[in-house]
Amino acid sequence: MSSSVTPALTAEPVPPDTGREAPGAPDERHRLSVLGGLAALSLDAMASVAYGPESIVLALAAAGAYGLGFTLPVTVVIAVLLAVLVASYRQVIAAFPDGGGSYAVAKAHLGRRTALTAAASLVVDYVLNVAVSVTAGVAALTSAVPGLYGERVWLCLGVLALVTAVNLRGIAESARWFLAPTAVFVLSILTIVVVGLFRDAPVSTAAAEGHASVPADNATTVGALLLLKAFAAGCSALTGVEAVANAVPSFRAPGVKRAQRTEVALGALLGVMLIGLAVLIGRFHLQPVEGVTVLAQLADASLGHGAGFYLVQFATVVLLGLAANTSFGGLPVLLHLLARDNHLPHVFALRADRQVHRHGVLFLAAVSTVLLVGSGGDVNSLVPLFAIGVFVGFTICQVGMVRHWCREKPAHWRAKAALNGFGALLTGTAALVVTGTRFTEGAWGICLALPLLVLLFEAVHRAYARIGRRLELGRIPGPLTPQRSLVVVPVAAITRLTRDGLSAALSLGDEVIAVTVAHDAAATEALRRDWELWRPGVPLVEVADAHRRLGPPIADFVNTLAAEHAYDRLTVLIPEVEPVRPWRRALQNRRGAVIDRALRRHTDAVVCRLRMRM
């Protein structure tokens, strides 16, 4: 049996980071390699290949077959933007190795309020990415197995629980789990592109047979607005590009180099897949049809309606379901940085074993659960909100990097600033177009959520500032002064627990008083008689209570002592048993918890709970 005193109240403004950072330390094995980074942090971007090109085609379909001819030019523009973003975030990684992406850039160059706006946009994007990825994956599954449609919410929650459990084991562990599905998907898309380039006509159109064409009869003309809509819709394929820059601390040493290589590899793979699929869409003259994705039609046209077709579909289902892992890799690191800057509760700054920001992972899982249940597992109700947050973050990051180059003035800084300025123009335009075209479809909720999150961050910061002033953080305190202290120990019987509690109290205070609540006259008399025989050298005070309460009478007694102002410090030490076996907790009477709760609510005394492990 051992005992330990656990203070019930601590005042520690910034908790220590338990993650070990030294290169070569044992925890390095729980960090990411380049391949691991692609698997853990690029699933969102990779999975966007399944709906990015389709979004372009659906937007251009309003202009009929002539409009669909602009699929490749729009995709090329998006690929150019992708290259700009990759180059920019490669520089962000080098300039801000602690992670944070657009939040870190804005904090350094654009001010606190703009940085919080960037952080809020990233939080919204990460949460929606989880919900969209999970619902899209389950939607693909229920399309193949219609009998599961009625259980789609439970399927979504099951996938979310699986991804959460894997990430609680560590981001490197999750990368190992997701490496194979990512590789299968990427190889499948590249195979479609390569094989399709050698086809003069589709091998099969079985997937689209019997399905109605989406384009309307009264097709509109191709104008600037339509092209902007197609561009904004296709930019959904760029979500997730920022995840690597947000999670630089998760990479093995040298973390900056590995993160930069991962960012470049992600951009190269994504760009090749997007342009390759756009070329095949024009080559095979594909049109969107109801109930069949454009990617499925491309797989059918290139590989035929056989094993290759179903492999691509299966890989797409799996990757969409697991694309949520990008958020689990990036958001906890962002929450860690916000907590470190006193904009979120400090519990988000803690890291457990295996370099896991456990509270960030659980927070993301909890909010995503609410979205999944609230949407009923319907992906169409979430997709319109998906890209707004990330484009706001993109734009803020690009503008911040322009300020960075103008201040630092390294070699070729004008060219770098022009590149980032061009990227800011493109992403800002996309953000405005997406918000304007989707405002009535739910984008108004994002426009409301962003300022509310900023207000929340500032409220938390003000609360920590008040705590800091009360604790006089950053100041040299005055000289030490001795304080007269009294320790009150609640007792119910004379046991070894009582003896150890009084012994601990004698080492804590100048005086010690034992107090018992008198409910039964016979029991109180027996305790008094045994106390006199024991003679511990500590007075026993009896507090009467006619209502057989426990906590309130002790709280009233402590307040009476405080009103006398005879002591500078009042401490209540509560001895209690802590069973080793969890099931034995059901055998406890919870007496200590009842007293503790009453004291916290109704007194200013310092409460300590002496737990004796049996």
Secondary structure as UniProt FT lines:
FT   STRAND          2..7
FT   TURN            23..24
FT   HELIX           26..30
FT   HELIX           34..41
FT   HELIX           43..47
FT   HELIX           48..50
FT   HELIX           52..60
FT   HELIX           61..63
FT   HELIX           64..68
FT   TURN            69..70
FT   HELIX           71..95
FT   TURN            97..98
FT   HELIX           102..109
FT   HELIX           112..144
FT   HELIX           146..151
FT   HELIX           152..168
FT   HELIX           171..197
FT   TURN            206..210
FT   HELIX           224..234
FT   HELIX           235..238
FT   TURN            239..242
FT   HELIX           243..246
FT   HELIX           248..250
FT   HELIX           255..283
FT   TURN            284..285
FT   TURN            290..291
FT   HELIX           294..303
FT   HELIX           307..322
FT   TURN            323..324
FT   HELIX           325..340
FT   TURN            341..342
FT   HELIX           346..349
FT   HELIX           353..355
FT   HELIX           358..375
FT   TURN            376..377
FT   HELIX           379..381
FT   HELIX           383..385
FT   HELIX           386..408
FT   TURN            411..412
FT   HELIX           413..438
FT   HELIX           439..441
FT   HELIX           443..471
FT   TURN            472..474
FT   STRAND          485..490
FT   HELIX           496..508
FT   STRAND          511..518
FT   HELIX           521..534
FT   STRAND          540..544
FT   TURN            546..547
FT   HELIX           551..563
FT   TURN            564..565
FT   STRAND          569..578
FT   HELIX           582..587
FT   HELIX           591..602
FT   STRAND          606..613
//
